[in-house]
Amino acid sequence: MQFEKNKSLKRLNTLAFEHTAEHFVAAQFDDDLAEAREHALKKSWPLFVLGGGSNIVLTQDIKGLVVHPVGADINYQSTSKDDVLVTANAGVNWHELVLDTLQKGYAGLENLSLIPGAAGAAPVQNIGAYGVELNQRLVSLRALHLPSGEWRTFTNKECEFGYRNSLFKRLKSEYVISTITLKLSKSLPLNTQYAALQQLIEESQLTNVDAKAVSRLVCQIRSQKLPDPKVLSNVGSFFQNPIVKKEHYQSLKAKHPNLVAYPQADGQVKLAAGWLIDTLGFRGKRTGSVGVHDKQALVLVNFGGGTGEQLLALADDIRQCVKRSFDVELRIEPNVM
Ligand SMILES: Cc1cc2nc3c(=O)[nH]c(=O)nc-3n(C[C@H](O)[C@H](O)[C@H](O)COP(=O)(O)OP(=O)(O)OC[C@H]3O[C@@H](n4cnc5c(N)ncnc54)[C@H](O)[C@@H]3O)c2cc1C
């Protein structure tokens, strides 16, 4: 394995912040991960896993060893005529995994098309989009426990998934996920309930909507709504959609009839954080080299030369304004380092 020193992470985080990893290594196989852990232990380096860097805000150089999973292994194991278990290495690009499964005729990941990042990071915040979350497809994952060096297989339940959350997000860098296993099927019903998707299907006048078509439409919506990090540096949604009690929602709705909200199964209500921020006039606001995207108020961007501190200061300004105006606490979605 090739350990590099003072590696620039500018191209390895989609906000393009200029920070370095004190030590850096790419790891493809389980043995590589174990070796990287051993090496870090011997040198007393803290170890941090970095996938595609699309859900991280770097505010400083990373001390110790940054391990970057790589590799493109995807394996299919049929369990019946229609059903399959798909196992992907942590380093597989998520969108390429989605396309590969669709190409082989399996449905299940189409709504999660075009989410940046690596397969190994997908369980960390239980990625979700257009009415589907990873936990609806994930059967198990394999991970290396960094403190003990033991390998462990987690069932879906053991991952303790929640909205943009999991055991792995809560425990920070305690486990390195090496493979994920998903259950997909040729006969899985499509989920096209999400309003924007439904509208586009109607407008496109498609007669035969299959999983590949849903994927294409999701990509179309995403490309219109979200800035491509290669063009404008960002980490997608910067805040989670806050969930409030029904009474709180009702009092807000009385004052703001246009409030965008989604009722939850437990009686609470999820508010669209983007709507709250937009309503306060932040969309398109720029402070120095960072700002709020002009088409989507939930996305904070680095126009070039900005820093993590500047972005977090802007986020803090937004959070305080939302708290004052709506009595709602916004939580930052990406991981701050
Ligand atoms: C334009 C854009 C759109 C986005 N849209 C969505 C969306 O629709 N839905 C959504 O949920 N997210 C979305 N995201 C956020 C992001 O793409 C996902 O959270 C993605 O899963 C992060 O993957 P990554 O490899 O880039 O993770 P990184 O940013 O590299 O890492 C994120 C966290 O996971 C940890 N981690 C990474 N790999 C591993 C591993 N193998 N084992 C253990 N921990 C690990 C890291 O230590 C870090 O704490 C979007 C981001 C962008 C830029």
PDBQT file of the ligand as one rigid body, heavy atoms in Angstrom, charges set to zero:
ROOT
HETATM    1  C1  LIG A 401     -25.133  17.652  -5.355  1.00  0.00    +0.000 C 
HETATM    2  C2  LIG A 401     -25.366  16.738  -4.183  1.00  0.00    +0.000 A 
HETATM    3  C3  LIG A 401     -26.596  16.119  -4.029  1.00  0.00    +0.000 A 
HETATM    4  C4  LIG A 401     -26.832  15.265  -2.945  1.00  0.00    +0.000 A 
HETATM    5  N1  LIG A 401     -28.054  14.665  -2.839  1.00  0.00    +0.000 NA
HETATM    6  C5  LIG A 401     -28.313  13.837  -1.803  1.00  0.00    +0.000 A 
HETATM    7  C6  LIG A 401     -29.586  13.195  -1.687  1.00  0.00    +0.000 A 
HETATM    8  O1  LIG A 401     -30.465  13.367  -2.521  1.00  0.00    +0.000 OA
HETATM    9  N2  LIG A 401     -29.801  12.393  -0.626  1.00  0.00    +0.000 N 
HETATM   10  C7  LIG A 401     -28.839  12.161   0.319  1.00  0.00    +0.000 A 
HETATM   11  O2  LIG A 401     -29.105  11.413   1.269  1.00  0.00    +0.000 OA
HETATM   12  N3  LIG A 401     -27.622  12.741   0.226  1.00  0.00    +0.000 NA
HETATM   13  C8  LIG A 401     -27.334  13.562  -0.806  1.00  0.00    +0.000 A 
HETATM   14  N4  LIG A 401     -26.094  14.170  -0.903  1.00  0.00    +0.000 N 
HETATM   15  C9  LIG A 401     -25.088  13.933   0.150  1.00  0.00    +0.000 C 
HETATM   16  C10 LIG A 401     -24.052  12.830  -0.192  1.00  0.00    +0.000 C 
HETATM   17  O3  LIG A 401     -23.931  12.651  -1.573  1.00  0.00    +0.000 OA
HETATM   18  C11 LIG A 401     -24.371  11.488   0.465  1.00  0.00    +0.000 C 
HETATM   19  O4  LIG A 401     -24.491  11.623   1.866  1.00  0.00    +0.000 OA
HETATM   20  C12 LIG A 401     -23.306  10.421   0.149  1.00  0.00    +0.000 C 
HETATM   21  O5  LIG A 401     -23.718   9.168   0.631  1.00  0.00    +0.000 OA
HETATM   22  C13 LIG A 401     -21.939  10.771   0.752  1.00  0.00    +0.000 C 
HETATM   23  O6  LIG A 401     -21.009   9.866   0.180  1.00  0.00    +0.000 OA
HETATM   24  P1  LIG A 401     -19.455  10.181   0.162  1.00  0.00    +0.000 P 
HETATM   25  O7  LIG A 401     -18.763   8.965  -0.308  1.00  0.00    +0.000 OA
HETATM   26  O8  LIG A 401     -19.195  11.423  -0.595  1.00  0.00    +0.000 OA
HETATM   27  O9  LIG A 401     -19.190  10.403   1.726  1.00  0.00    +0.000 OA
HETATM   28  P2  LIG A 401     -18.089  11.357   2.432  1.00  0.00    +0.000 P 
HETATM   29  O10 LIG A 401     -18.517  12.779   2.282  1.00  0.00    +0.000 OA
HETATM   30  O11 LIG A 401     -16.740  10.988   1.946  1.00  0.00    +0.000 OA
HETATM   31  O12 LIG A 401     -18.261  10.910   3.918  1.00  0.00    +0.000 OA
HETATM   32  C14 LIG A 401     -19.436  11.228   4.642  1.00  0.00    +0.000 C 
HETATM   33  C15 LIG A 401     -19.320  10.597   6.038  1.00  0.00    +0.000 C 
HETATM   34  O13 LIG A 401     -19.344   9.181   5.908  1.00  0.00    +0.000 OA
HETATM   35  C16 LIG A 401     -18.153   8.606   6.458  1.00  0.00    +0.000 C 
HETATM   36  N5  LIG A 401     -17.767   7.495   5.576  1.00  0.00    +0.000 N 
HETATM   37  C17 LIG A 401     -17.483   7.548   4.255  1.00  0.00    +0.000 A 
HETATM   38  N6  LIG A 401     -17.202   6.331   3.791  1.00  0.00    +0.000 NA
HETATM   39  C18 LIG A 401     -17.299   5.479   4.843  1.00  0.00    +0.000 A 
HETATM   40  C19 LIG A 401     -17.114   4.077   5.013  1.00  0.00    +0.000 A 
HETATM   41  N7  LIG A 401     -16.753   3.268   3.988  1.00  0.00    +0.000 N 
HETATM   42  N8  LIG A 401     -17.279   3.542   6.250  1.00  0.00    +0.000 NA
HETATM   43  C20 LIG A 401     -17.634   4.317   7.296  1.00  0.00    +0.000 A 
HETATM   44  N9  LIG A 401     -17.835   5.652   7.202  1.00  0.00    +0.000 NA
HETATM   45  C21 LIG A 401     -17.668   6.226   5.984  1.00  0.00    +0.000 A 
HETATM   46  C22 LIG A 401     -17.116   9.707   6.471  1.00  0.00    +0.000 C 
HETATM   47  O14 LIG A 401     -16.145   9.490   7.477  1.00  0.00    +0.000 OA
HETATM   48  C23 LIG A 401     -17.993  10.927   6.749  1.00  0.00    +0.000 C 
HETATM   49  O15 LIG A 401     -18.238  11.057   8.118  1.00  0.00    +0.000 OA
HETATM   50  C24 LIG A 401     -25.816  15.028  -1.983  1.00  0.00    +0.000 A 
HETATM   51  C25 LIG A 401     -24.560  15.656  -2.140  1.00  0.00    +0.000 A 
HETATM   52  C26 LIG A 401     -24.337  16.503  -3.230  1.00  0.00    +0.000 A 
HETATM   53  C27 LIG A 401     -22.998  17.146  -3.398  1.00  0.00    +0.000 C 
ENDROOT
TORSDOF 0
